[in-house]
């Protein structure tokens, strides 16, 4: 098969405190060179899968590269996919599946001392001002769409498109509302004189430190594996295999592999107890001995303490709890 070209995220999605995509690949069974957080190379090697060719990619650029056939698949946040796709007639990028990490919200924020509690209230309170409203963001397309769908904006400006400036390129006729592209550190633009920002946030702590408050949420986002429109046939099948391995590693983080010994005369009691309470993924695995048997279950971590108490009351002994590396349903 022709190699599948994979984009691996640079930045917060490969950070030990947020996403650590590198560690996810390791847990999924891939041997990866050149992608340790803080020490990434532009070309990344998947040593034990010759069908994958991987490159380091900025999350903002990955959707563009997917649509233009530079990448076949990429791990990116849904926010960046929607930012690239909002002006297209059809959705070209397809989601293989959510990976359930790197959760973030795309929000609208203003100075905390401002009286506004919503974007509608903001627009209605500023309709008589002489100076243009300035909004800085890394998401000019989503911001424009969200503004134009807002009731306050529509009431004052109708269908007029806000001016959008990406470096030297400008579009839109409504100069009273101006959306200006930023290249990171967006929250500092309030201190420089901007009226509001649109930015992504995980906890909101950095916004509070910058003296800001959230007045609206545009969308919630997490990391996923996405494919470009040309990723079809064998490549799409390979993309699904990659996703299954990655998602299996993520699912495994939620489970314990538990083994214990129990007298043969109590096996039926133990099995019935485990099944009735949903303390195993399908059914217990029982390995019979002469007087004692070993029981093996895959159990969600949140259920382990209560299960432990009950199986001990049934006479379980030699209880071993292990972490699970992979869980592909």
N, C-alpha and C positions, 0 to 999 in steps of 0.2 A: 504494500500500500504506500502511496505517496505520503510523506510525513505530514502530520497535522501540525499547524503552526499555532502555538499557545502563547498568549500574552499573560504574564504574571505581574500583579500590581506592585508598583513602587509607592512608598509612602505609608499612610496610616493602616492600610490593609495588610502590610507586612511589618507590623510593629508588635513587639512582645506584649505591649499593654492593651492592644486592641484586637488585631486579627491574626497576626503571625501565620500568614499563608504558607510560609516555608515549613513551619512545624506541622501544619495540616498535611502537607504532602509527605512528610516523613512518616506521620502516623498512618497515612493511607498506603504505605508500603513502597513509596518512590524514593530512590536514592538521588538526591539533588545536589549539584555542585554550582556554586556561584550565586546563591540566593539567601544567604544568612542575613537576617535583619541588620541593616547598617553597613553591610559589606556585600552589596549586590553587584553583579556584573551585568553588562548589557545583554550578553548572550549566556543563557543558563542551560546547563546540561542535565538531562534526566538520564542517569547512567544505566538504569535497568529497563528502559523502554525506548528502543531505537526508533519507534514510530512517532515520537514527540520531538519537535524542535521548539524550544522556548526562548522568549525574549522578555526583558524587563520593559514594562510599559507604564506610562503615567495614566492614572484612571481617567483623566479628562480626555486623553487621546485614544484610548482603547476603542470606544464606540465608533469613532471616525475610521480607525484602522480596520475594524470589522466590516463596516459598510463599503470600504474601498478595497477589500480583498487583500490587505496586507497581513491580517491575522485571520485564522479560521475560527478560533475560540479564544475567550479571555475571561478572567475572573475580574469582575467589576461590580460596583454598586449600582443599584437600579436607578439612583438619582442621575448618574452620568448617562445611562442609556436613554432615559427620558429626555434629558437635556439635548442630546443629539437627535432624537427622533421627533420632537414635538412639532416641527415644521414640515415633516414629510407626509406625503399623501397616504403612505402605507408603512407599517412597521416592518422594516427589513431585518433587524436584529431579532433573533428568537432566543428565548430563555430555555436553556436545558433544564435548569432547576435552581432553587434557592439553596444556599449553603449555610444560612442561618447564623452568620457572624458579621461583625462590622456594622451593627445596627446604628442608624443615625436618623435624624429628622432634618428636613429642609424647612427653615423657619424664617419669618419676618421679624426683625427686632428694631427697637428704637431706644433712645436714652431712657433709663429707668424713671427719671423725673417727669417724663412726658405724661400727659393725662390720658392718652389714648389707650383703649383696651382691645381694639380690633383694627384691622386695616381699613374697614369701612369707615369707622370713626375717624381714623387718621385723614383719609381723603376728604371727608365732609368738613373737618375742622380746618383744612388748609386750602379750601377752594377759592378764597379771596386773596391769597398771598400774591405778591408781585414776583418774587424770585422763584425759579423752577424748583420742583421737588427733586432731590438727588438721591438715587439709590445705587449703592455699589454691591456687586455680586459676582461670583464665578459662574452663575447660572442665568445668563441674560434671557435665554429663550423661555425657560420655565417661569421666570419672574414676569416677563411680558405677558405670557398667557394667563398667569394667576391674577395680575393686575387687571387685565381686560375683562376677566370673568367676575371681578369683584363688584358688588352692588353699588358701593360708594363711587368707584371709578366710573362705572357706566352712567350713573346719575349725573355726574358732572361733565364727563368728556365723551360720552356716547361710545361710538365705535372707533374713535380716533386712536391710532396706535402710538404708544409712548415712544419717544426717541430712544433708540438703543445704540450705544457706542461700544464697539469692540476695537480698541486702539483707534486707528484712523478711519475706520469704516462706520458710517452712521446710517440708520434706517428709521422710519417712523416720522410722523408729522406733528405729534403732540409734544412740543418743546416745554410744556409746563410740567411734564413728568419725564424724567430722564433716567434711564437705566444704564449704568456704566460698568463695563467688565473690569473685574479685579483679578489679580493673579495670586491670591492667597492673602492671609492675614487680614481678612475682610473687616473684622470687628474694629480695627483701628481707624477706619474711615469715618466713623461717627465723631471721634475726637478731632478729626481734621475738618469737620464741617458738613458731612453728609447728614441727611435727614433720617434715613433708615437703611438697613442692609438686609440682604437675603443670604443666609449662610447655613451650612450644615452643623449640627451639634449632636453630641451623644448624651451628655448629662446637663448641659446648660451652664456648667461651672465657669467656663472661659468667658461666656457672655456676661455673667454676673461680675466677674473680675474686671471686665471692661466697662462696667456701669450700664449694662443694657438689660432690657427685658423683652420677652417674646410676646408679640401681639397676634400672631397667626402661624399656622403650620401648613405648608404647601403639600408635603408628602412625607411618608416614612420609607426608609430604604434599608436594605441589607445586601451583603455580597451574594453574588450568584455566578453560575457558569453560563456564559452567553455565546451564541454562534452567529457568524455572519451569514448573509443570504446565500453565499456560494458553498457553505459547508453542508454537503448533501452526501448521500450514498454511504460509502465506507467511512468517510470522515465523520459523518454525523453519528454513525454507529460507534466509532472510536470515542467521540465526544461523550456519548452516553456512558460508555465504560469508564471513562475518566471520572465523570460525575458520580457514578455509583461507588467508585472506590473512595472518593473524597467524602461523600455523604455518609458512607459507612463508618468512616473514622469519626465524623462529627456525632453520629448517632451513638457510637460506642462510648463516648464520654458520659452518657447519661445512665450507663448500666454497670452492674457488677456481675462477675461470674462467680457463683457461690457453690461450693461443694461441702457436703457433710455426710457423716456416717450415721446410720440408724438401724436399730434391730429389725430383722425381717418381719417380725410380727406387727411392727408399727408402720411398715411401708405404705399400706393402703391408707392409713390415717393421714400420713404426711402428704401423700400425693393428693388426696382429696382436699386437704387444707390448702395446699399451694394453688391448686386449680380454682377452687371456689373463691379465693381472695385475689386472683390475678397476680400471683407472685412469680410467674414464669412467663416467658414469651409465648410458648406454645404448650408444651407439657414437660414435666420433669424427665430427665434422663436417669434411669436407674440401672446401676451395675450390681447384680446380685452376688453375694458371697454366701458362705455356709450359714453363718449366724447374723452377719451384718451386711448391709448394702450401702453403696455410695450413691447419693442423690446429687445431681448437678442441675442448677437452674440459672437462667439469665434473668436478672431482676432489676427493675428501675431503682436507681440509688435512693430515691425518696421513700421507697417502700421497705428498704432493707432493715431499718431498726425494728419495725413492728414484726416483720417476718422472723427476725433473729430471736425475739422474745418467745414466740410461739413454737418454733421448731425445737428450742431448748426444752420447752415444757413437754414436748413429745419424746424427749430422750435423745435428741441429736447431739453428736459429739464430733470432735476433730473438724470444726467448721473453718473453712478456708474461704476468704474473700479476695478476689483478684480484680484488677482493672481489665477492661475489655479494649483491645486495640482496634477491632473492626467488627461492625455489625451491619451486614447487608441483608435486608429483609427479603 
